Amino acid sequence: MNTRIALSAIAIALLGCAAQWAHGQQQPPPAMTFFIAENPTGTGNLGGLAGADQICQNAVLASGGLNFNHIWHAYLSQEQRGAAPRLNARDRIGAGPWYNAKGQLIASSVADLHGDQQRDRNNIQRATALDARGREIPGNEHDILTGSDSFGRAFTDGIDHTCNNWTSDGMTLPQQNPNLPADRARAMVGHMDRTGGQNTSWNAAHMSQGCSRQALNNTGGAGRIYCFAID
């Protein structure tokens, strides 16, 4: 009788372990839907929004992860200029939620990402704003191109905040009137680690010096961009 009781106890314990294992197997970590991509040129010329989106897609493919089926967009705004319409970064990234390469929640929705109802509701910081391989971004590259205000919208003040809609790698915009001085080409950037200076916004900390590699380096960046899965 004692033997039967002992065997029954072992069987129950094994069933319990199996149930726990099965339960764990049914809840894998969320797939990556957010990361920071390296900029191949290191400049503000990303090939426009389409080129920036492709940089995100290429980074995922190079990472060897299992996120190939997502459609990725760069978190960038576009200003109204000529035939180019005004586009807001917040309107290009889907509805959320978004998770980094380690399965950590970045934001549950567009409203939470931007603090529409309550500021600082997202989880973008040094330990969580990772690249597609789950690595932290170097501190001297914490400036991330956005071209956006703190609510994720394009500027309307007539000043370039987008490196000529992500096609410029210089210091000035193409001259429309040769009799007038050339306008300055710059970009709004955010601080992915929330440090440095008085404004530590993740998407609208300060303007770059220009759009060349050196100009972006001088203000603490390498032309990196935020990437979000839109589906």
Residue, then its C-alpha position, 0 to 999 in steps of 0.5 A: m500500500n505504501t508503495r502505491i501511495a508513493l507512486s501516486a504521489i510521484a505521478i501527481a508531482l510529475l503531472g504538476c511539473a508537466a502542466q507548469w511546463a506546458h503552461g510556460q510553453q503556451q506563453p512565449p515572450p512577445a515578438m519584437t515590434f520596436f527597435i533602434a536602427e543603425n543608419p548606413t550613411g550616418t547622415g540625414n539623407l535616408g532616401g526619404l520616408a520610403g528609404a528609412d522604412q527600408i532601413c528598418q526592414n533591412a535591420v530586422l533581416a540582418s538581425g536573424g530574428l523571427n520578425f520578418n513578417h512584420i511591416w516596419h516603418a521608421y518613426l519620422s515626420q515629413e514636412q509639407r514642402g512642394a508636392a510633398p504632404r505633411l505626415n506625422a510620425r505618430d500616424r505611421i507606426g500602427a496602433g501598438p502595443w510595441y515590445n523590444a527585442k527582449g520582450q519588454l513593453i515599450a508602449s501599449s498605444v500611440a496615446d501612451l507612447h506620446g503621453d497624450q493623457q499622461r506624460d512619460r507613460n512609455n518605457i523608452q530609456r537606455a536599458t529598453a531602447l535596444d537595437a534589433r539584436g537586443r543591444e544597448i545603443p552607445g551613449n555618444e549616439h543617443d540622438i535619434l532622428t525624428g523630425s517631430d514635436s513631442f506629440g509626434r507631429a511634423f512642424t509647421d513653422g517653415i523651418d527645416h526639421t527633417c533634413n529636407n524630408w530625409t534627403s539632405d546630407g549637407m548643411t543647407l537646403p537647395q536654394q529656391n531663389p539664388n538671390l536669397p541666402a540658403d536655408r539651413a538644413r537640420a533635424m529634430v532629434g530625441h534622446m533615447d536614454r532620456t539624459g543630457g541637457q535640459n530637455t530629455s524628450w525621447n522624440a523632441a530634445h533638440m535640433s541637430q547642427g546640420c544633416s552631414r555625418q559630422a554635424l550629427n556626430n557633433t550633437g551626439g548622434a549617428g543618424r539612428i532612427y526608431c523603427f516600429a512594426i505597424d501590424 
